Amino acid sequence: MSNLPTSAGASSEPPSRPPSEGRSRSRSRSHVRSQSSVAKSVADDYSSLTPQETAARLQTSLTQGLSPAEALARLHNQGPNELPHEDPEPLWLRFLKQFKEPLILLLLCSAGASVVVGNKDDAISITVAVTIVVLVGFIQEYRSEKSIEALSHLVPNHAHLIRGEPPRPTSVRTPAWQPGAADVPEEERLMDTTSIAEAEAKVVAISSKVMAAQLVPGDLVLFTTGDRIPADIRVTKASDLTIDESNLTGENEPVRITAEARQSYTHVRQRTNNLEPPGSPAYASAGSGTVGADTQLNSTTNIAFMGTLVRSGHGQGIVYATGANTHFGTIAASVSETESPRTPLQLSMDSLGSQLSQASFAIIAVISFVGWLQGKGLLEIFTISISLAVAAIPEGLPIIVTVTLALGVHRMAKHNAIVRKMPSVETLGSVNVVCSDKTGTLTMNHMTTTKMWFFGGEGPVDVDSDDEATESKPDPVMQRIIRIGNVANNGRLNRRLHDEVPQSASSIAILSSTEESEGHMLRSRWVGQPTDVALLDLLDRFKEHDVRAGFGPRLGETPFSSERKWMGVTVGDPSPDGTSIAREIAYIKGAVDRVLTRCDTYLTKDGREVVLDATRRQEALDAAEKLAEEGLRVLGFASGPVGKHAKSFHSSSRSSTPTTRQAEPHVSHNEDVYKGLVFAGLIGMSDPPRSGVRKSIRRLMRGGVKVIMITGDAETTALAIGQKLGMTIATPREHTASSVAVKPVLSGAEIDEMSSEELEGAIGNTSIFARTSPDHKMKIIRALQARGDIVAMTGDGVNDAPALKKADIGISMGLQGTDVAKEAADMILTDDDFSTILKAIEEGKGIFNNIQNFLTFQLSTSAAALSLVFFCTCLGFKNPLNAMQILWINIIMDGPPAQSLGVEPVDPDVMSRPPRKRNAPVLTRPLIIRVLTSATIITLGTMAVYTHEMLSDNEVTKRDTTMTFTCFVLFDMFNALNCRSESKSVLRGEVGLFSNTLFNWAVSLSLAGQVAVIYAPWLQDVFQTEALGLEDLVALVLLASSVFWVDEGRKWWKGRGRRRLGSGYSQVV
């Protein structure tokens, strides 16, 4: 295939891709930036071309697209329309990567040393332990990846396109479309379709459905409401076309797309929000506008970008970029250049491995020196030193950590959270800042009517779904407002959902919410612009009927425009006999000040019409402003009969379009139709907080976790939402020589003006960020991490992917999230619910709490065993424990009793404890004190028994070693009971004796095994033990329980101080 022609400023086609490019992830940062710049410049260039110039450059047809042969040739040259991805790692390599942790390497070295000195039993036990650890980690990560793959395949990725001459009667074929031609190609007549239903039917009739991966530059693609754009496309035909670009820009408002060539680079895209004319007062726009959107995207009004969603209308266009060369692809490529930080648990385990290594070398050095002083041989000294060093390393620790994390992953999956990497579970317990998108995470991601205002009322009426007002029939004036919202509305029934046969699974994502299904987003039976859907949902809430069909055809419509800031329709009111139209009625909704200028009267609460004077106009404006201050989007509503002169003018251009149509409207150019109307009232809308979010935020704050909201909304809207959610609102403070300025809300523009140091200072006092872009999210995360914070970041769009990977914990949405976001995330919320994050953080804190508990048990047991052997060696005593007895103690130390501590139920008070710092060691000072205290008691008690028995007959007998061995095991069991909680008392019932069934079974089996070792004849021979009397056992139990009573005393003293202070852990940010 010959190269496509080029023009100045941009290549006509994406550069050819070598086969390996899509699979390589070793790109340099400069290359990624240059690719992004190229994608933007190409979009700029194509947006300035006419449709005819675009077709000429890409050597394609505006009516028939590419021929199948040409498309195949370009597919071979360009490669598939897929994002860059790496080949999956071989399973054997994934398995080997599990061995790279320092503690695992230390254990392997210990096993090797054991083989050298002939301790094969130790070598085998250590090797088995390591194998279990890596197998559990490998299996868990493999299962998580499979779960994510299942999520990514929920929605098939197809596209409708025209290639060559589609099959249709020869009589309607024409070589090219010409305006005014009687017979035009079907794909051209698609743009003149008068309803979405007709458009959908024609798309299916005249196009082919192919996998999106088969698209190439030059393909002619058709799309309609609910479709996802499969590539970067220059739109050549558009009918009432709006596209949701939130996946790329973070901006929730749909963008109105046209086919016109861009005239200048200063042109800004028109958002479909009808509430923000330039310079308008706050009540006319609550949070609208092109805020937070990528500058490049805002400057292109005729480009449909890959991954975005068609909200309304239909259109067609020519593909100019596919795969990695799309704007979507450049963001995906940048994700591979962002490295994920090591988790706090990994850092702690690295530190612990280093500490244990140093301890091992210290033990070897001391024992070697003592042995040399005693005149022992070098081989004997080396053997004893290595044995003790191996005993000092709790080889069961990695198993217990891994099993505990795996169980945490399993429990979190039940709470609708898929964890991709096991260490991320514990990291959640260290998170002290959660950065969350507003739309879809903190809020429902659908507009809902919440308040209604009219003259004569006591104030705004709450009309949300939980209000009792919706249970009774509305007042006449409320009924009029609802009626106007119903008629002046282009929303429609979602035929795909209603028939339960969705032809495009992605259309479900754009539905608003009125009916809740467990574990899923709420859905509406309507589809269309968010404002229109909200008004129709209000109709359903009051159990009113859709009256549009009863009016018959619309007589005309004046569509919304950025200058007009309102939209209106005129319909015919049928005569009593239904044979004719008695009168023509106008319905209008829009910005409050614009609607008021078209009204002469207003409707009272009881339905009377009264003259609208200046005082009443100002009253309506003041009411609208108050609603806007609450973060609501405010609309005014009016209706009335059309005047005779206006009616006469308008009737000549009467439309036969049904009232409920969705296509390009029949426009009434005579705006006098909408004068002299009756003002009905106001409606305030918002994207409401999700259920349970406010409570979750409050609990997070109590646990020392700061919640930050990042949104593209205006500052006033963001602040109002933050207040509704119960977020911390900073008190404004001016900048001084000794302190930074404090603002309740920081905007993206203000972030751009700050240096890194200034942002780090300001970010500590701010919880709300407004008018932000994806770049601002990265700046916020870097500033927080520079302060030492451990950051969790939520996101669902392609634009969020770099920030998700940069954050310590990236959290993607499972329902609304893109595949790129899921790939970059550490955790995926399958229900898109912010409250799930609270459960995950609770689980993470509980897991680390359990890790510290069993670490306390293991280290105290290990330290006691070492101390016992060490002191006996130094004092010249015979070793009180033989090899099999030490092996049995190791089984207890690393086996079921220790592992059962890892599944201890999460402490209910765990969320009241502040998150631990990033570099905080796992061996904290309180933990070390507990370990040394317990180890000292165990060592002294066991040494006392050993010396007492040994000195009674001046020799070491089986009874002596049995008493010493049993004493140590009993001390261990009481110590395990202590370690179930660091602060909660067993005696006071704060720790339930039967709350951890696995622990009870583990201790019971260990004690039963100890009894068998003492009394079973064949085990007596193996362990060199003999039977003990009842008095001996009672005495040993009483002595061993001393470690329990001492620790209970410590817990009582600590609890006494905590009760006196009220609460020792509470910390609110």
HELIX and SHEET records of a PDB file:
HELIX    1   1 GLU A   21  ARG A   23  5                                   3    
HELIX    2   2 ARG A   29  SER A   47  1                                  19    
HELIX    3   3 PRO A   51  ARG A   57  1                                   7    
HELIX    4   4 PRO A   68  GLN A   78  1                                  11    
HELIX    5   5 LEU A   91  LYS A   97  1                                   7    
HELIX    6   6 GLN A   98  LYS A  100  5                                   3    
HELIX    7   7 PRO A  102  VAL A  116  1                                  15    
HELIX    8   8 LYS A  120  SER A  152  1                                  33    
HELIX    9   9 THR A  170  VAL A  172  5                                   3    
HELIX   10  10 GLU A  186  ARG A  189  1                                   4    
HELIX   11  11 LEU A  190  ASP A  192  5                                   3    
HELIX   12  12 ILE A  196  ILE A  206  1                                  11    
HELIX   13  13 ALA A  212  GLN A  214  5                                   3    
HELIX   14  14 SER A  246  THR A  249  1                                   4    
HELIX   15  15 ALA A  282  ALA A  284  5                                   3    
HELIX   16  16 THR A  295  ASN A  298  1                                   4    
HELIX   17  17 GLY A  323  ASN A  325  5                                   3    
HELIX   18  18 HIS A  327  VAL A  335  1                                   9    
HELIX   19  19 PRO A  344  LEU A  373  1                                  30    
HELIX   20  20 LEU A  378  ALA A  392  1                                  15    
HELIX   21  21 GLY A  396  LYS A  414  1                                  19    
HELIX   22  22 PRO A  423  THR A  427  1                                   5    
HELIX   23  23 LEU A  428  SER A  430  5                                   3    
HELIX   24  24 LYS A  438  LEU A  442  3                                   5    
HELIX   25  25 GLU A  468  GLU A  471  5                                   4    
HELIX   26  26 PRO A  476  VAL A  487  1                                  12    
HELIX   27  27 ARG A  495  HIS A  498  1                                   4    
HELIX   28  28 ALA A  505  ILE A  510  5                                   6    
HELIX   29  29 PRO A  530  ARG A  541  1                                  12    
HELIX   30  30 ARG A  548  PHE A  551  1                                   4    
HELIX   31  31 VAL A  592  LEU A  596  1                                   5    
HELIX   32  32 ALA A  614  GLU A  629  1                                  16    
HELIX   33  33 LYS A  644  HIS A  650  1                                   7    
HELIX   34  34 SER A  651  SER A  653  5                                   3    
HELIX   35  35 GLU A  671  TYR A  674  5                                   4    
HELIX   36  36 VAL A  693  ARG A  702  1                                  10    
HELIX   37  37 GLU A  715  LYS A  724  1                                  10    
HELIX   38  38 GLY A  748  GLU A  753  1                                   6    
HELIX   39  39 SER A  756  ILE A  763  1                                   8    
HELIX   40  40 PRO A  774  ALA A  786  1                                  13    
HELIX   41  41 VAL A  798  ASP A  800  5                                   3    
HELIX   42  42 ALA A  801  LYS A  806  1                                   6    
HELIX   43  43 ASP A  819  ALA A  824  1                                   6    
HELIX   44  44 SER A  835  LEU A  875  1                                  41    
HELIX   45  45 ALA A  883  ASP A  894  1                                  12    
HELIX   46  46 PRO A  896  LEU A  901  1                                   6    
HELIX   47  47 VAL A  910  SER A  912  5                                   3    
HELIX   48  48 ARG A  925  ASP A  953  1                                  29    
HELIX   49  49 LYS A  958  ASN A  978  1                                  21    
HELIX   50  50 THR A  997  TYR A 1015  1                                  19    
HELIX   51  51 PRO A 1017  PHE A 1023  1                                   7    
HELIX   52  52 LEU A 1030  ALA A 1040  1                                  11    
HELIX   53  53 SER A 1042  LEU A 1061  1                                  20    
SHEET    1   A 6 SER A 208  MET A 211  0                                        
SHEET    2   A 6 HIS A 158  ILE A 162 -1                                        
SHEET    3   A 6 LEU A 220  THR A 224 -1                                        
SHEET    4   A 6 LEU A 309  ALA A 321 -1                                        
SHEET    5   A 6 ASP A 232  ASP A 244 -1                                        
SHEET    6   A 6 VAL A 255  ARG A 256 -1                                        
SHEET    1   B 6 SER A 208  MET A 211  0                                        
SHEET    2   B 6 HIS A 158  ILE A 162 -1                                        
SHEET    3   B 6 LEU A 220  THR A 224 -1                                        
SHEET    4   B 6 LEU A 309  ALA A 321 -1                                        
SHEET    5   B 6 ASP A 232  ASP A 244 -1                                        
SHEET    6   B 6 ILE A 303  ALA A 304 -1                                        
SHEET    1   C 8 ALA A 417  VAL A 419  0                                        
SHEET    2   C 8 MET A 827  LEU A 829 -1                                        
SHEET    3   C 8 ILE A 809  MET A 813  1                                        
SHEET    4   C 8 VAL A 791  GLY A 795  1                                        
SHEET    5   C 8 VAL A 433  ASP A 437  1                                        
SHEET    6   C 8 LYS A 706  ILE A 710  1                                        
SHEET    7   C 8 ILE A 768  ALA A 770  1                                        
SHEET    8   C 8 VAL A 745  SER A 747  1                                        
SHEET    1   D 5 VAL A 461  ASP A 462  0                                        
SHEET    2   D 5 THR A 448  TRP A 453 -1                                        
SHEET    3   D 5 LEU A 677  SER A 686 -1                                        
SHEET    4   D 5 CYS A 599  LEU A 603  1                                        
SHEET    5   D 5 GLU A 609  VAL A 611 -1                                        
SHEET    1   E 7 VAL A 461  ASP A 462  0                                        
SHEET    2   E 7 THR A 448  TRP A 453 -1                                        
SHEET    3   E 7 LEU A 677  SER A 686 -1                                        
SHEET    4   E 7 ARG A 633  PRO A 641 -1                                        
SHEET    5   E 7 ILE A 581  GLY A 590 -1                                        
SHEET    6   E 7 TRP A 566  PRO A 574 -1                                        
SHEET    7   E 7 ARG A 554  THR A 558 -1                                        
SHEET    1   F 2 ARG A 492  LEU A 493  0                                        
SHEET    2   F 2 TRP A 526  VAL A 527 -1                                        
END                                                                             
